[in-house]
Amino acid sequence: MDFTRMTDFLNTLPSKGIPGVDCIIKKGYKTIYRYYTGYADRESKTEMKGDELFNLYSATKPITCTAVMQLYEKGKILLNEPVSNYIPEYKKLQVIHRRPNGESYIAPATKPMTVLQLLTMTSGLDYDLDTPEIRKVVEETDGKAPTMEVIRALAAKPLCFEPGEHWQYSLSHDVLGALVEAVSGQNFEDYLKENIFDPCEMTDTTFKFTPDVEKRMMAQYIRNLETGEVTRTESKSRHTIGREYQSGGGGLISSVKDYSNFVAAMANNGYSHTGKRILSRHTIDLMRANHLTPQQMADYNWAHLKGYGYGLGVRTHITYAGSDINSPVGEFGWAGAAGCYLVIDPENKISMFYTQHMLNNMETYVHPRLRSILYACLE
């Protein structure tokens, strides 16, 4: 294996405006490649050291879905059950409809929202974090916004479509975080720590944006989509809507060491490097199966994901036809808003985790190239 071309590619990214990058590749549990370059803080000229913390954003989702599937494996939930079995506020949902003349009206949902629809982003929810329902909880709890209270309030907002009708990126996985609390009887982060973080020795991963965490954070940047200019922005994630809110869709903070332990476990039949089982291989296969119908696949039309379907919180490679994917069918993973990217390949027991900390992240340029270079290097 020769990773020269991976190093060459990573070295080009700071010149394209991405201040700092870090990448780790494992075969089994052994690190076969690690490289970081650029700045953890461009303004102070602090170079990357490889131990920085960063916002995972949507790379939180595979962890949340893993937690849900652990409860499934224990027989505590079934995927086709209504969400209202566990969060009663979701029993009487409303849906926005449109008449032929374009006028909108609201009517009761004709179908229940299921756990599976949350996992597959077909629930009818949207991704609006600034709704009157959420703002009210933040105000009434003096900025605490406990996860369950926020998610209960979210049920009052009309859905964009009948559950199961379409695919739409949304707050579905935030609702799953509350579902884990409801089913397990534990605080969401406490559940994750006991059942995923500790078994994978993920000592850096947390929802809490504390002063100590902030000191270790990579500086966060944002790229202007029109000019390409990259400027510094606040380190705190916009998913931190309250002091006690734990966003299952985008709220975790982590390090490359920590998250690479998780993706390696998923690539190795669900066993962590400590020998503890996170999920069974059969359940991982269920997660990485495409769960979208042809109608839903029409909504899942991001150009850089051509050839992928959508499983339970993850993209999943389903066909070479019309794609530029050189990974095996069944390779899966996801990404995050600031540019992190994960590849999980159970057939070859290969895992890759790449990170940067820049919003408007150039993912359509960076991520496909990372994947294609990875599989070229493995030959």
C-alpha positions in Angstrom: 0.0 0.0 0.0 1.3 3.4 -1.0 -0.4 6.5 0.3 1.8 9.0 -1.4 -1.1 10.3 -3.6 -3.3 10.7 -0.5 -0.6 12.9 1.1 -0.2 14.8 -2.1 -3.9 15.5 -2.3 -4.2 16.5 1.4 -1.3 18.9 0.9 -3.3 20.8 -1.8 -6.3 21.5 0.4 -4.9 24.4 2.5 -4.0 26.2 -0.8 -7.7 25.9 -1.7 -8.7 27.7 1.5 -9.3 24.8 4.0 -7.1 26.0 6.9 -6.3 22.5 8.4 -7.0 18.9 7.6 -6.5 15.5 9.3 -7.0 12.0 7.9 -6.7 8.5 9.4 -7.1 5.1 7.7 -7.3 1.8 9.4 -7.2 -1.8 8.3 -8.9 -3.8 11.0 -7.8 -1.8 14.1 -4.4 -1.0 12.9 -3.6 2.5 11.7 -2.1 2.2 8.2 -2.1 5.9 7.4 -2.2 9.2 9.4 -1.5 12.6 8.1 -2.4 16.1 9.1 -1.3 19.5 7.7 -2.3 23.2 7.8 -3.4 25.3 10.7 -5.6 24.4 13.7 -5.8 28.2 14.1 -4.8 30.2 11.0 -4.8 33.6 12.7 -2.3 32.6 15.4 -0.3 30.3 13.0 -1.0 27.3 15.3 -0.2 24.2 13.2 -2.2 21.0 13.3 -1.1 18.6 16.0 -3.6 15.8 15.5 -5.3 16.0 18.9 -7.7 18.8 18.2 -11.4 18.7 18.9 -14.1 19.7 16.3 -17.8 19.7 15.7 -19.0 16.5 14.1 -22.2 18.0 12.9 -24.0 15.4 10.9 -21.3 12.8 11.5 -23.2 12.6 14.8 -26.0 10.8 13.0 -24.3 7.3 12.6 -23.6 7.3 16.3 -27.3 8.1 17.1 -28.5 5.5 14.7 -26.2 2.9 16.3 -27.7 3.7 19.7 -31.2 3.2 18.3 -30.2 -0.1 16.7 -28.7 -1.3 20.0 -32.1 -0.8 21.5 -33.6 -2.7 18.5 -31.2 -5.6 19.2 -32.3 -5.7 22.8 -36.0 -6.0 21.7 -36.9 -2.7 23.3 -38.1 -1.2 20.0 -39.2 -2.4 16.6 -38.5 -0.2 13.6 -42.0 -0.1 12.2 -43.5 0.9 15.4 -45.1 4.4 15.7 -42.8 7.0 17.4 -45.9 7.9 19.5 -45.5 4.6 21.4 -42.5 6.2 23.1 -43.1 10.0 22.7 -46.9 10.4 23.0 -46.9 13.9 21.5 -46.3 12.4 18.1 -49.7 10.6 18.1 -51.7 13.5 16.6 -49.4 15.0 13.9 -50.5 17.6 11.3 -49.3 17.8 7.7 -49.1 20.8 5.3 -50.9 20.1 2.0 -51.2 22.2 -1.2 -54.2 22.6 -3.4 -53.8 22.7 -7.2 -54.0 26.5 -7.1 -50.9 26.6 -4.8 -52.8 27.5 -1.6 -51.6 25.6 1.5 -53.8 24.1 4.2 -53.1 21.9 7.3 -54.8 18.6 8.0 -54.3 15.6 10.3 -51.7 13.1 9.2 -53.3 9.9 7.8 -50.4 7.7 8.8 -48.3 7.4 12.0 -44.6 8.4 11.9 -42.5 5.3 12.5 -39.0 4.8 14.0 -37.8 3.5 10.6 -39.0 6.8 9.0 -36.9 8.8 11.4 -33.8 6.5 10.7 -34.3 7.0 6.9 -35.2 10.7 6.9 -38.6 10.0 5.5 -40.5 11.3 8.5 -41.9 14.5 7.0 -39.8 16.7 9.4 -37.6 19.6 8.1 -34.3 21.0 9.4 -35.6 24.3 10.9 -33.9 24.8 14.3 -35.5 28.3 14.7 -39.2 27.4 14.9 -41.6 29.2 17.3 -42.0 25.8 19.1 -38.3 25.5 19.8 -37.8 29.1 20.7 -40.6 28.8 23.2 -38.9 25.9 25.0 -35.6 27.8 25.1 -37.3 30.8 26.7 -39.4 28.9 29.1 -36.4 26.8 30.4 -34.1 29.8 30.8 -31.9 28.6 28.0 -31.6 25.0 29.1 -33.7 23.4 26.4 -33.7 19.8 27.6 -33.7 17.4 24.7 -37.0 15.7 25.4 -38.8 19.0 26.0 -37.6 20.4 22.7 -38.6 17.2 20.8 -42.0 17.1 22.4 -42.6 20.7 21.3 -41.4 19.9 17.8 -44.4 17.5 17.4 -46.7 20.5 17.2 -45.1 21.8 14.0 -46.9 20.5 10.9 -45.0 18.1 8.8 -43.9 18.9 5.2 -45.5 15.7 3.9 -47.2 12.5 5.0 -44.7 10.2 6.9 -43.0 7.9 4.4 -44.0 9.8 1.3 -40.7 11.5 0.5 -37.0 11.7 1.6 -36.0 15.0 3.2 -32.9 15.9 5.2 -34.3 16.9 8.6 -34.3 16.8 12.4 -35.3 13.2 12.3 -32.2 12.1 14.1 -32.7 14.7 16.8 -36.0 13.0 17.5 -34.2 9.7 17.7 -31.9 11.1 20.5 -35.1 11.8 22.5 -36.4 8.3 21.6 -33.2 6.8 23.1 -33.9 8.7 26.3 -37.5 7.6 26.4 -36.7 3.9 25.8 -33.5 3.6 27.9 -34.6 5.9 30.8 -31.2 7.6 30.5 -29.9 11.0 29.5 -28.9 10.6 25.8 -25.2 11.4 26.4 -25.1 9.0 29.4 -26.5 6.3 27.2 -23.9 7.0 24.5 -21.1 7.0 27.0 -22.0 3.7 28.5 -22.9 1.8 25.3 -20.6 3.4 22.6 -18.1 5.8 23.9 -16.6 3.7 26.7 -16.5 0.4 24.8 -14.7 2.3 22.0 -12.5 4.3 24.3 -13.9 7.6 23.0 -12.7 9.8 25.9 -12.9 13.1 24.0 -16.5 12.8 22.6 -19.2 15.0 24.2 -22.2 17.3 23.6 -20.8 19.7 26.2 -19.1 22.9 24.9 -17.1 23.6 28.0 -14.2 26.1 28.4 -11.8 23.1 28.5 -13.3 21.8 25.3 -13.2 25.2 23.6 -9.4 25.4 24.4 -8.8 22.2 22.3 -11.1 23.1 19.5 -9.8 23.7 16.0 -10.8 27.2 15.0 -13.9 27.1 12.9 -14.2 28.9 9.6 -16.8 29.6 7.0 -16.3 29.8 3.2 -18.2 32.5 1.2 -19.9 30.5 -1.6 -19.8 33.5 -4.0 -16.2 34.8 -3.4 -14.5 31.7 -2.0 -13.2 33.9 0.9 -12.7 31.9 4.1 -13.2 33.8 7.4 -13.3 32.7 11.0 -16.6 32.1 12.8 -17.5 31.1 16.3 -16.5 27.6 17.5 -19.8 26.7 18.9 -22.1 24.6 16.7 -25.5 26.1 15.8 -27.0 22.8 17.0 -26.3 23.9 20.5 -29.6 25.5 21.0 -29.6 25.2 24.8 -27.3 24.2 27.6 -29.0 20.8 28.0 -29.9 20.1 24.4 -28.2 17.1 22.9 -28.7 17.0 19.2 -28.7 13.5 17.8 -28.4 14.9 14.4 -25.5 17.2 14.8 -24.4 18.1 18.3 -21.4 16.0 19.1 -17.8 17.2 19.5 -15.0 14.7 19.0 -11.4 14.1 17.9 -9.9 12.0 15.1 -8.7 9.4 17.6 -12.1 9.0 19.1 -14.2 8.9 16.0 -11.8 6.6 14.1 -12.3 4.1 16.9 -16.0 4.2 16.2 -15.7 3.8 12.5 -13.2 1.0 12.9 -15.7 -0.9 15.2 -18.4 -0.6 12.5 -16.0 -1.9 9.8 -15.0 -4.9 12.0 -18.3 -6.7 12.5 -19.4 -4.3 15.2 -16.6 -5.1 17.7 -14.5 -2.3 19.1 -10.7 -2.6 19.4 -11.3 -3.4 23.1 -13.2 -6.5 22.0 -16.6 -5.2 23.1 -19.5 -5.6 20.7 -21.3 -2.4 19.6 -23.7 -4.0 17.1 -24.0 -7.4 15.4 -22.8 -7.7 11.8 -26.4 -8.6 10.8 -27.6 -5.2 12.2 -24.8 -3.3 10.5 -26.0 -5.0 7.3 -29.5 -3.7 7.9 -28.1 -0.2 8.5 -26.2 -0.2 5.3 -29.0 -1.5 3.1 -30.8 1.0 0.9 -34.2 1.6 2.5 -35.5 4.2 0.0 -38.3 3.5 -2.5 -38.0 4.7 -6.1 -40.1 7.7 -5.2 -37.9 8.6 -2.2 -34.7 8.0 -4.2 -35.9 10.8 -6.6 -35.6 13.2 -3.6 -32.2 11.8 -2.7 -30.5 13.5 -5.6 -27.3 15.1 -4.4 -24.9 14.8 -7.4 -21.9 13.8 -5.4 -23.8 10.9 -3.9 -24.8 9.4 -7.3 -24.5 5.6 -6.9 -25.4 5.7 -3.3 -28.7 4.9 -1.6 -29.7 5.9 2.0 -29.8 3.4 4.8 -30.3 4.0 8.5 -28.5 7.3 9.0 -25.9 6.6 6.4 -25.2 6.8 2.6 -24.7 3.3 1.2 -23.1 2.3 -2.1 -25.7 0.4 -4.2 -24.6 0.6 -7.8 -21.7 1.4 -10.1 -24.1 2.5 -12.9 -23.7 6.1 -13.7 -21.4 6.7 -10.7 -17.7 7.5 -10.2 -17.4 5.3 -7.1 -14.5 2.8 -6.9 -15.3 1.5 -3.4 -17.1 -1.9 -3.1 -20.9 -2.0 -3.1 -21.9 -1.9 0.6 -19.3 0.7 1.6 -21.1 3.2 3.8 -20.7 6.3 5.9 -21.7 10.0 6.1 -20.2 13.4 6.6 -20.6 16.7 8.6 -21.3 20.3 7.8 -17.7 21.5 8.5 -16.3 18.9 6.2 -15.6 15.7 8.1 -16.1 12.5 6.2 -16.2 8.8 7.0 -15.8 5.6 5.0 -16.8 2.2 6.4 -16.0 -0.9 4.4 -16.9 -4.2 6.3 -15.9 -6.4 3.4 -12.3 -5.3 3.5 -12.3 -4.1 7.2 -11.2 -0.7 6.0 -12.2 2.6 7.7 -11.3 6.1 7.0 -12.0 9.3 8.9 -11.1 12.7 7.5 -11.7 16.1 9.2 -11.5 19.8 8.6 -13.4 22.6 10.3 -14.8 24.8 7.6 -18.5 25.4 6.9 -19.6 25.6 3.3 -17.0 22.8 3.2 -16.3 22.0 -0.5 -17.5 18.5 0.1 -18.5 17.9 -3.5 -14.8 18.5 -4.4 -13.1 16.9 -1.4 -15.1 13.8 -0.4 -15.3 11.9 -3.7 -11.6 12.5 -4.3 -10.7 11.2 -0.8 -12.7 8.0 -1.5 -11.3 7.4 -5.0 -7.7 8.0 -3.8 -8.2 5.7 -0.8 -9.1 2.8 -2.9 -6.3 3.4 -5.4 -3.8 3.5 -2.5 -5.1 0.1 -1.2 -4.2 -1.8 -4.4 
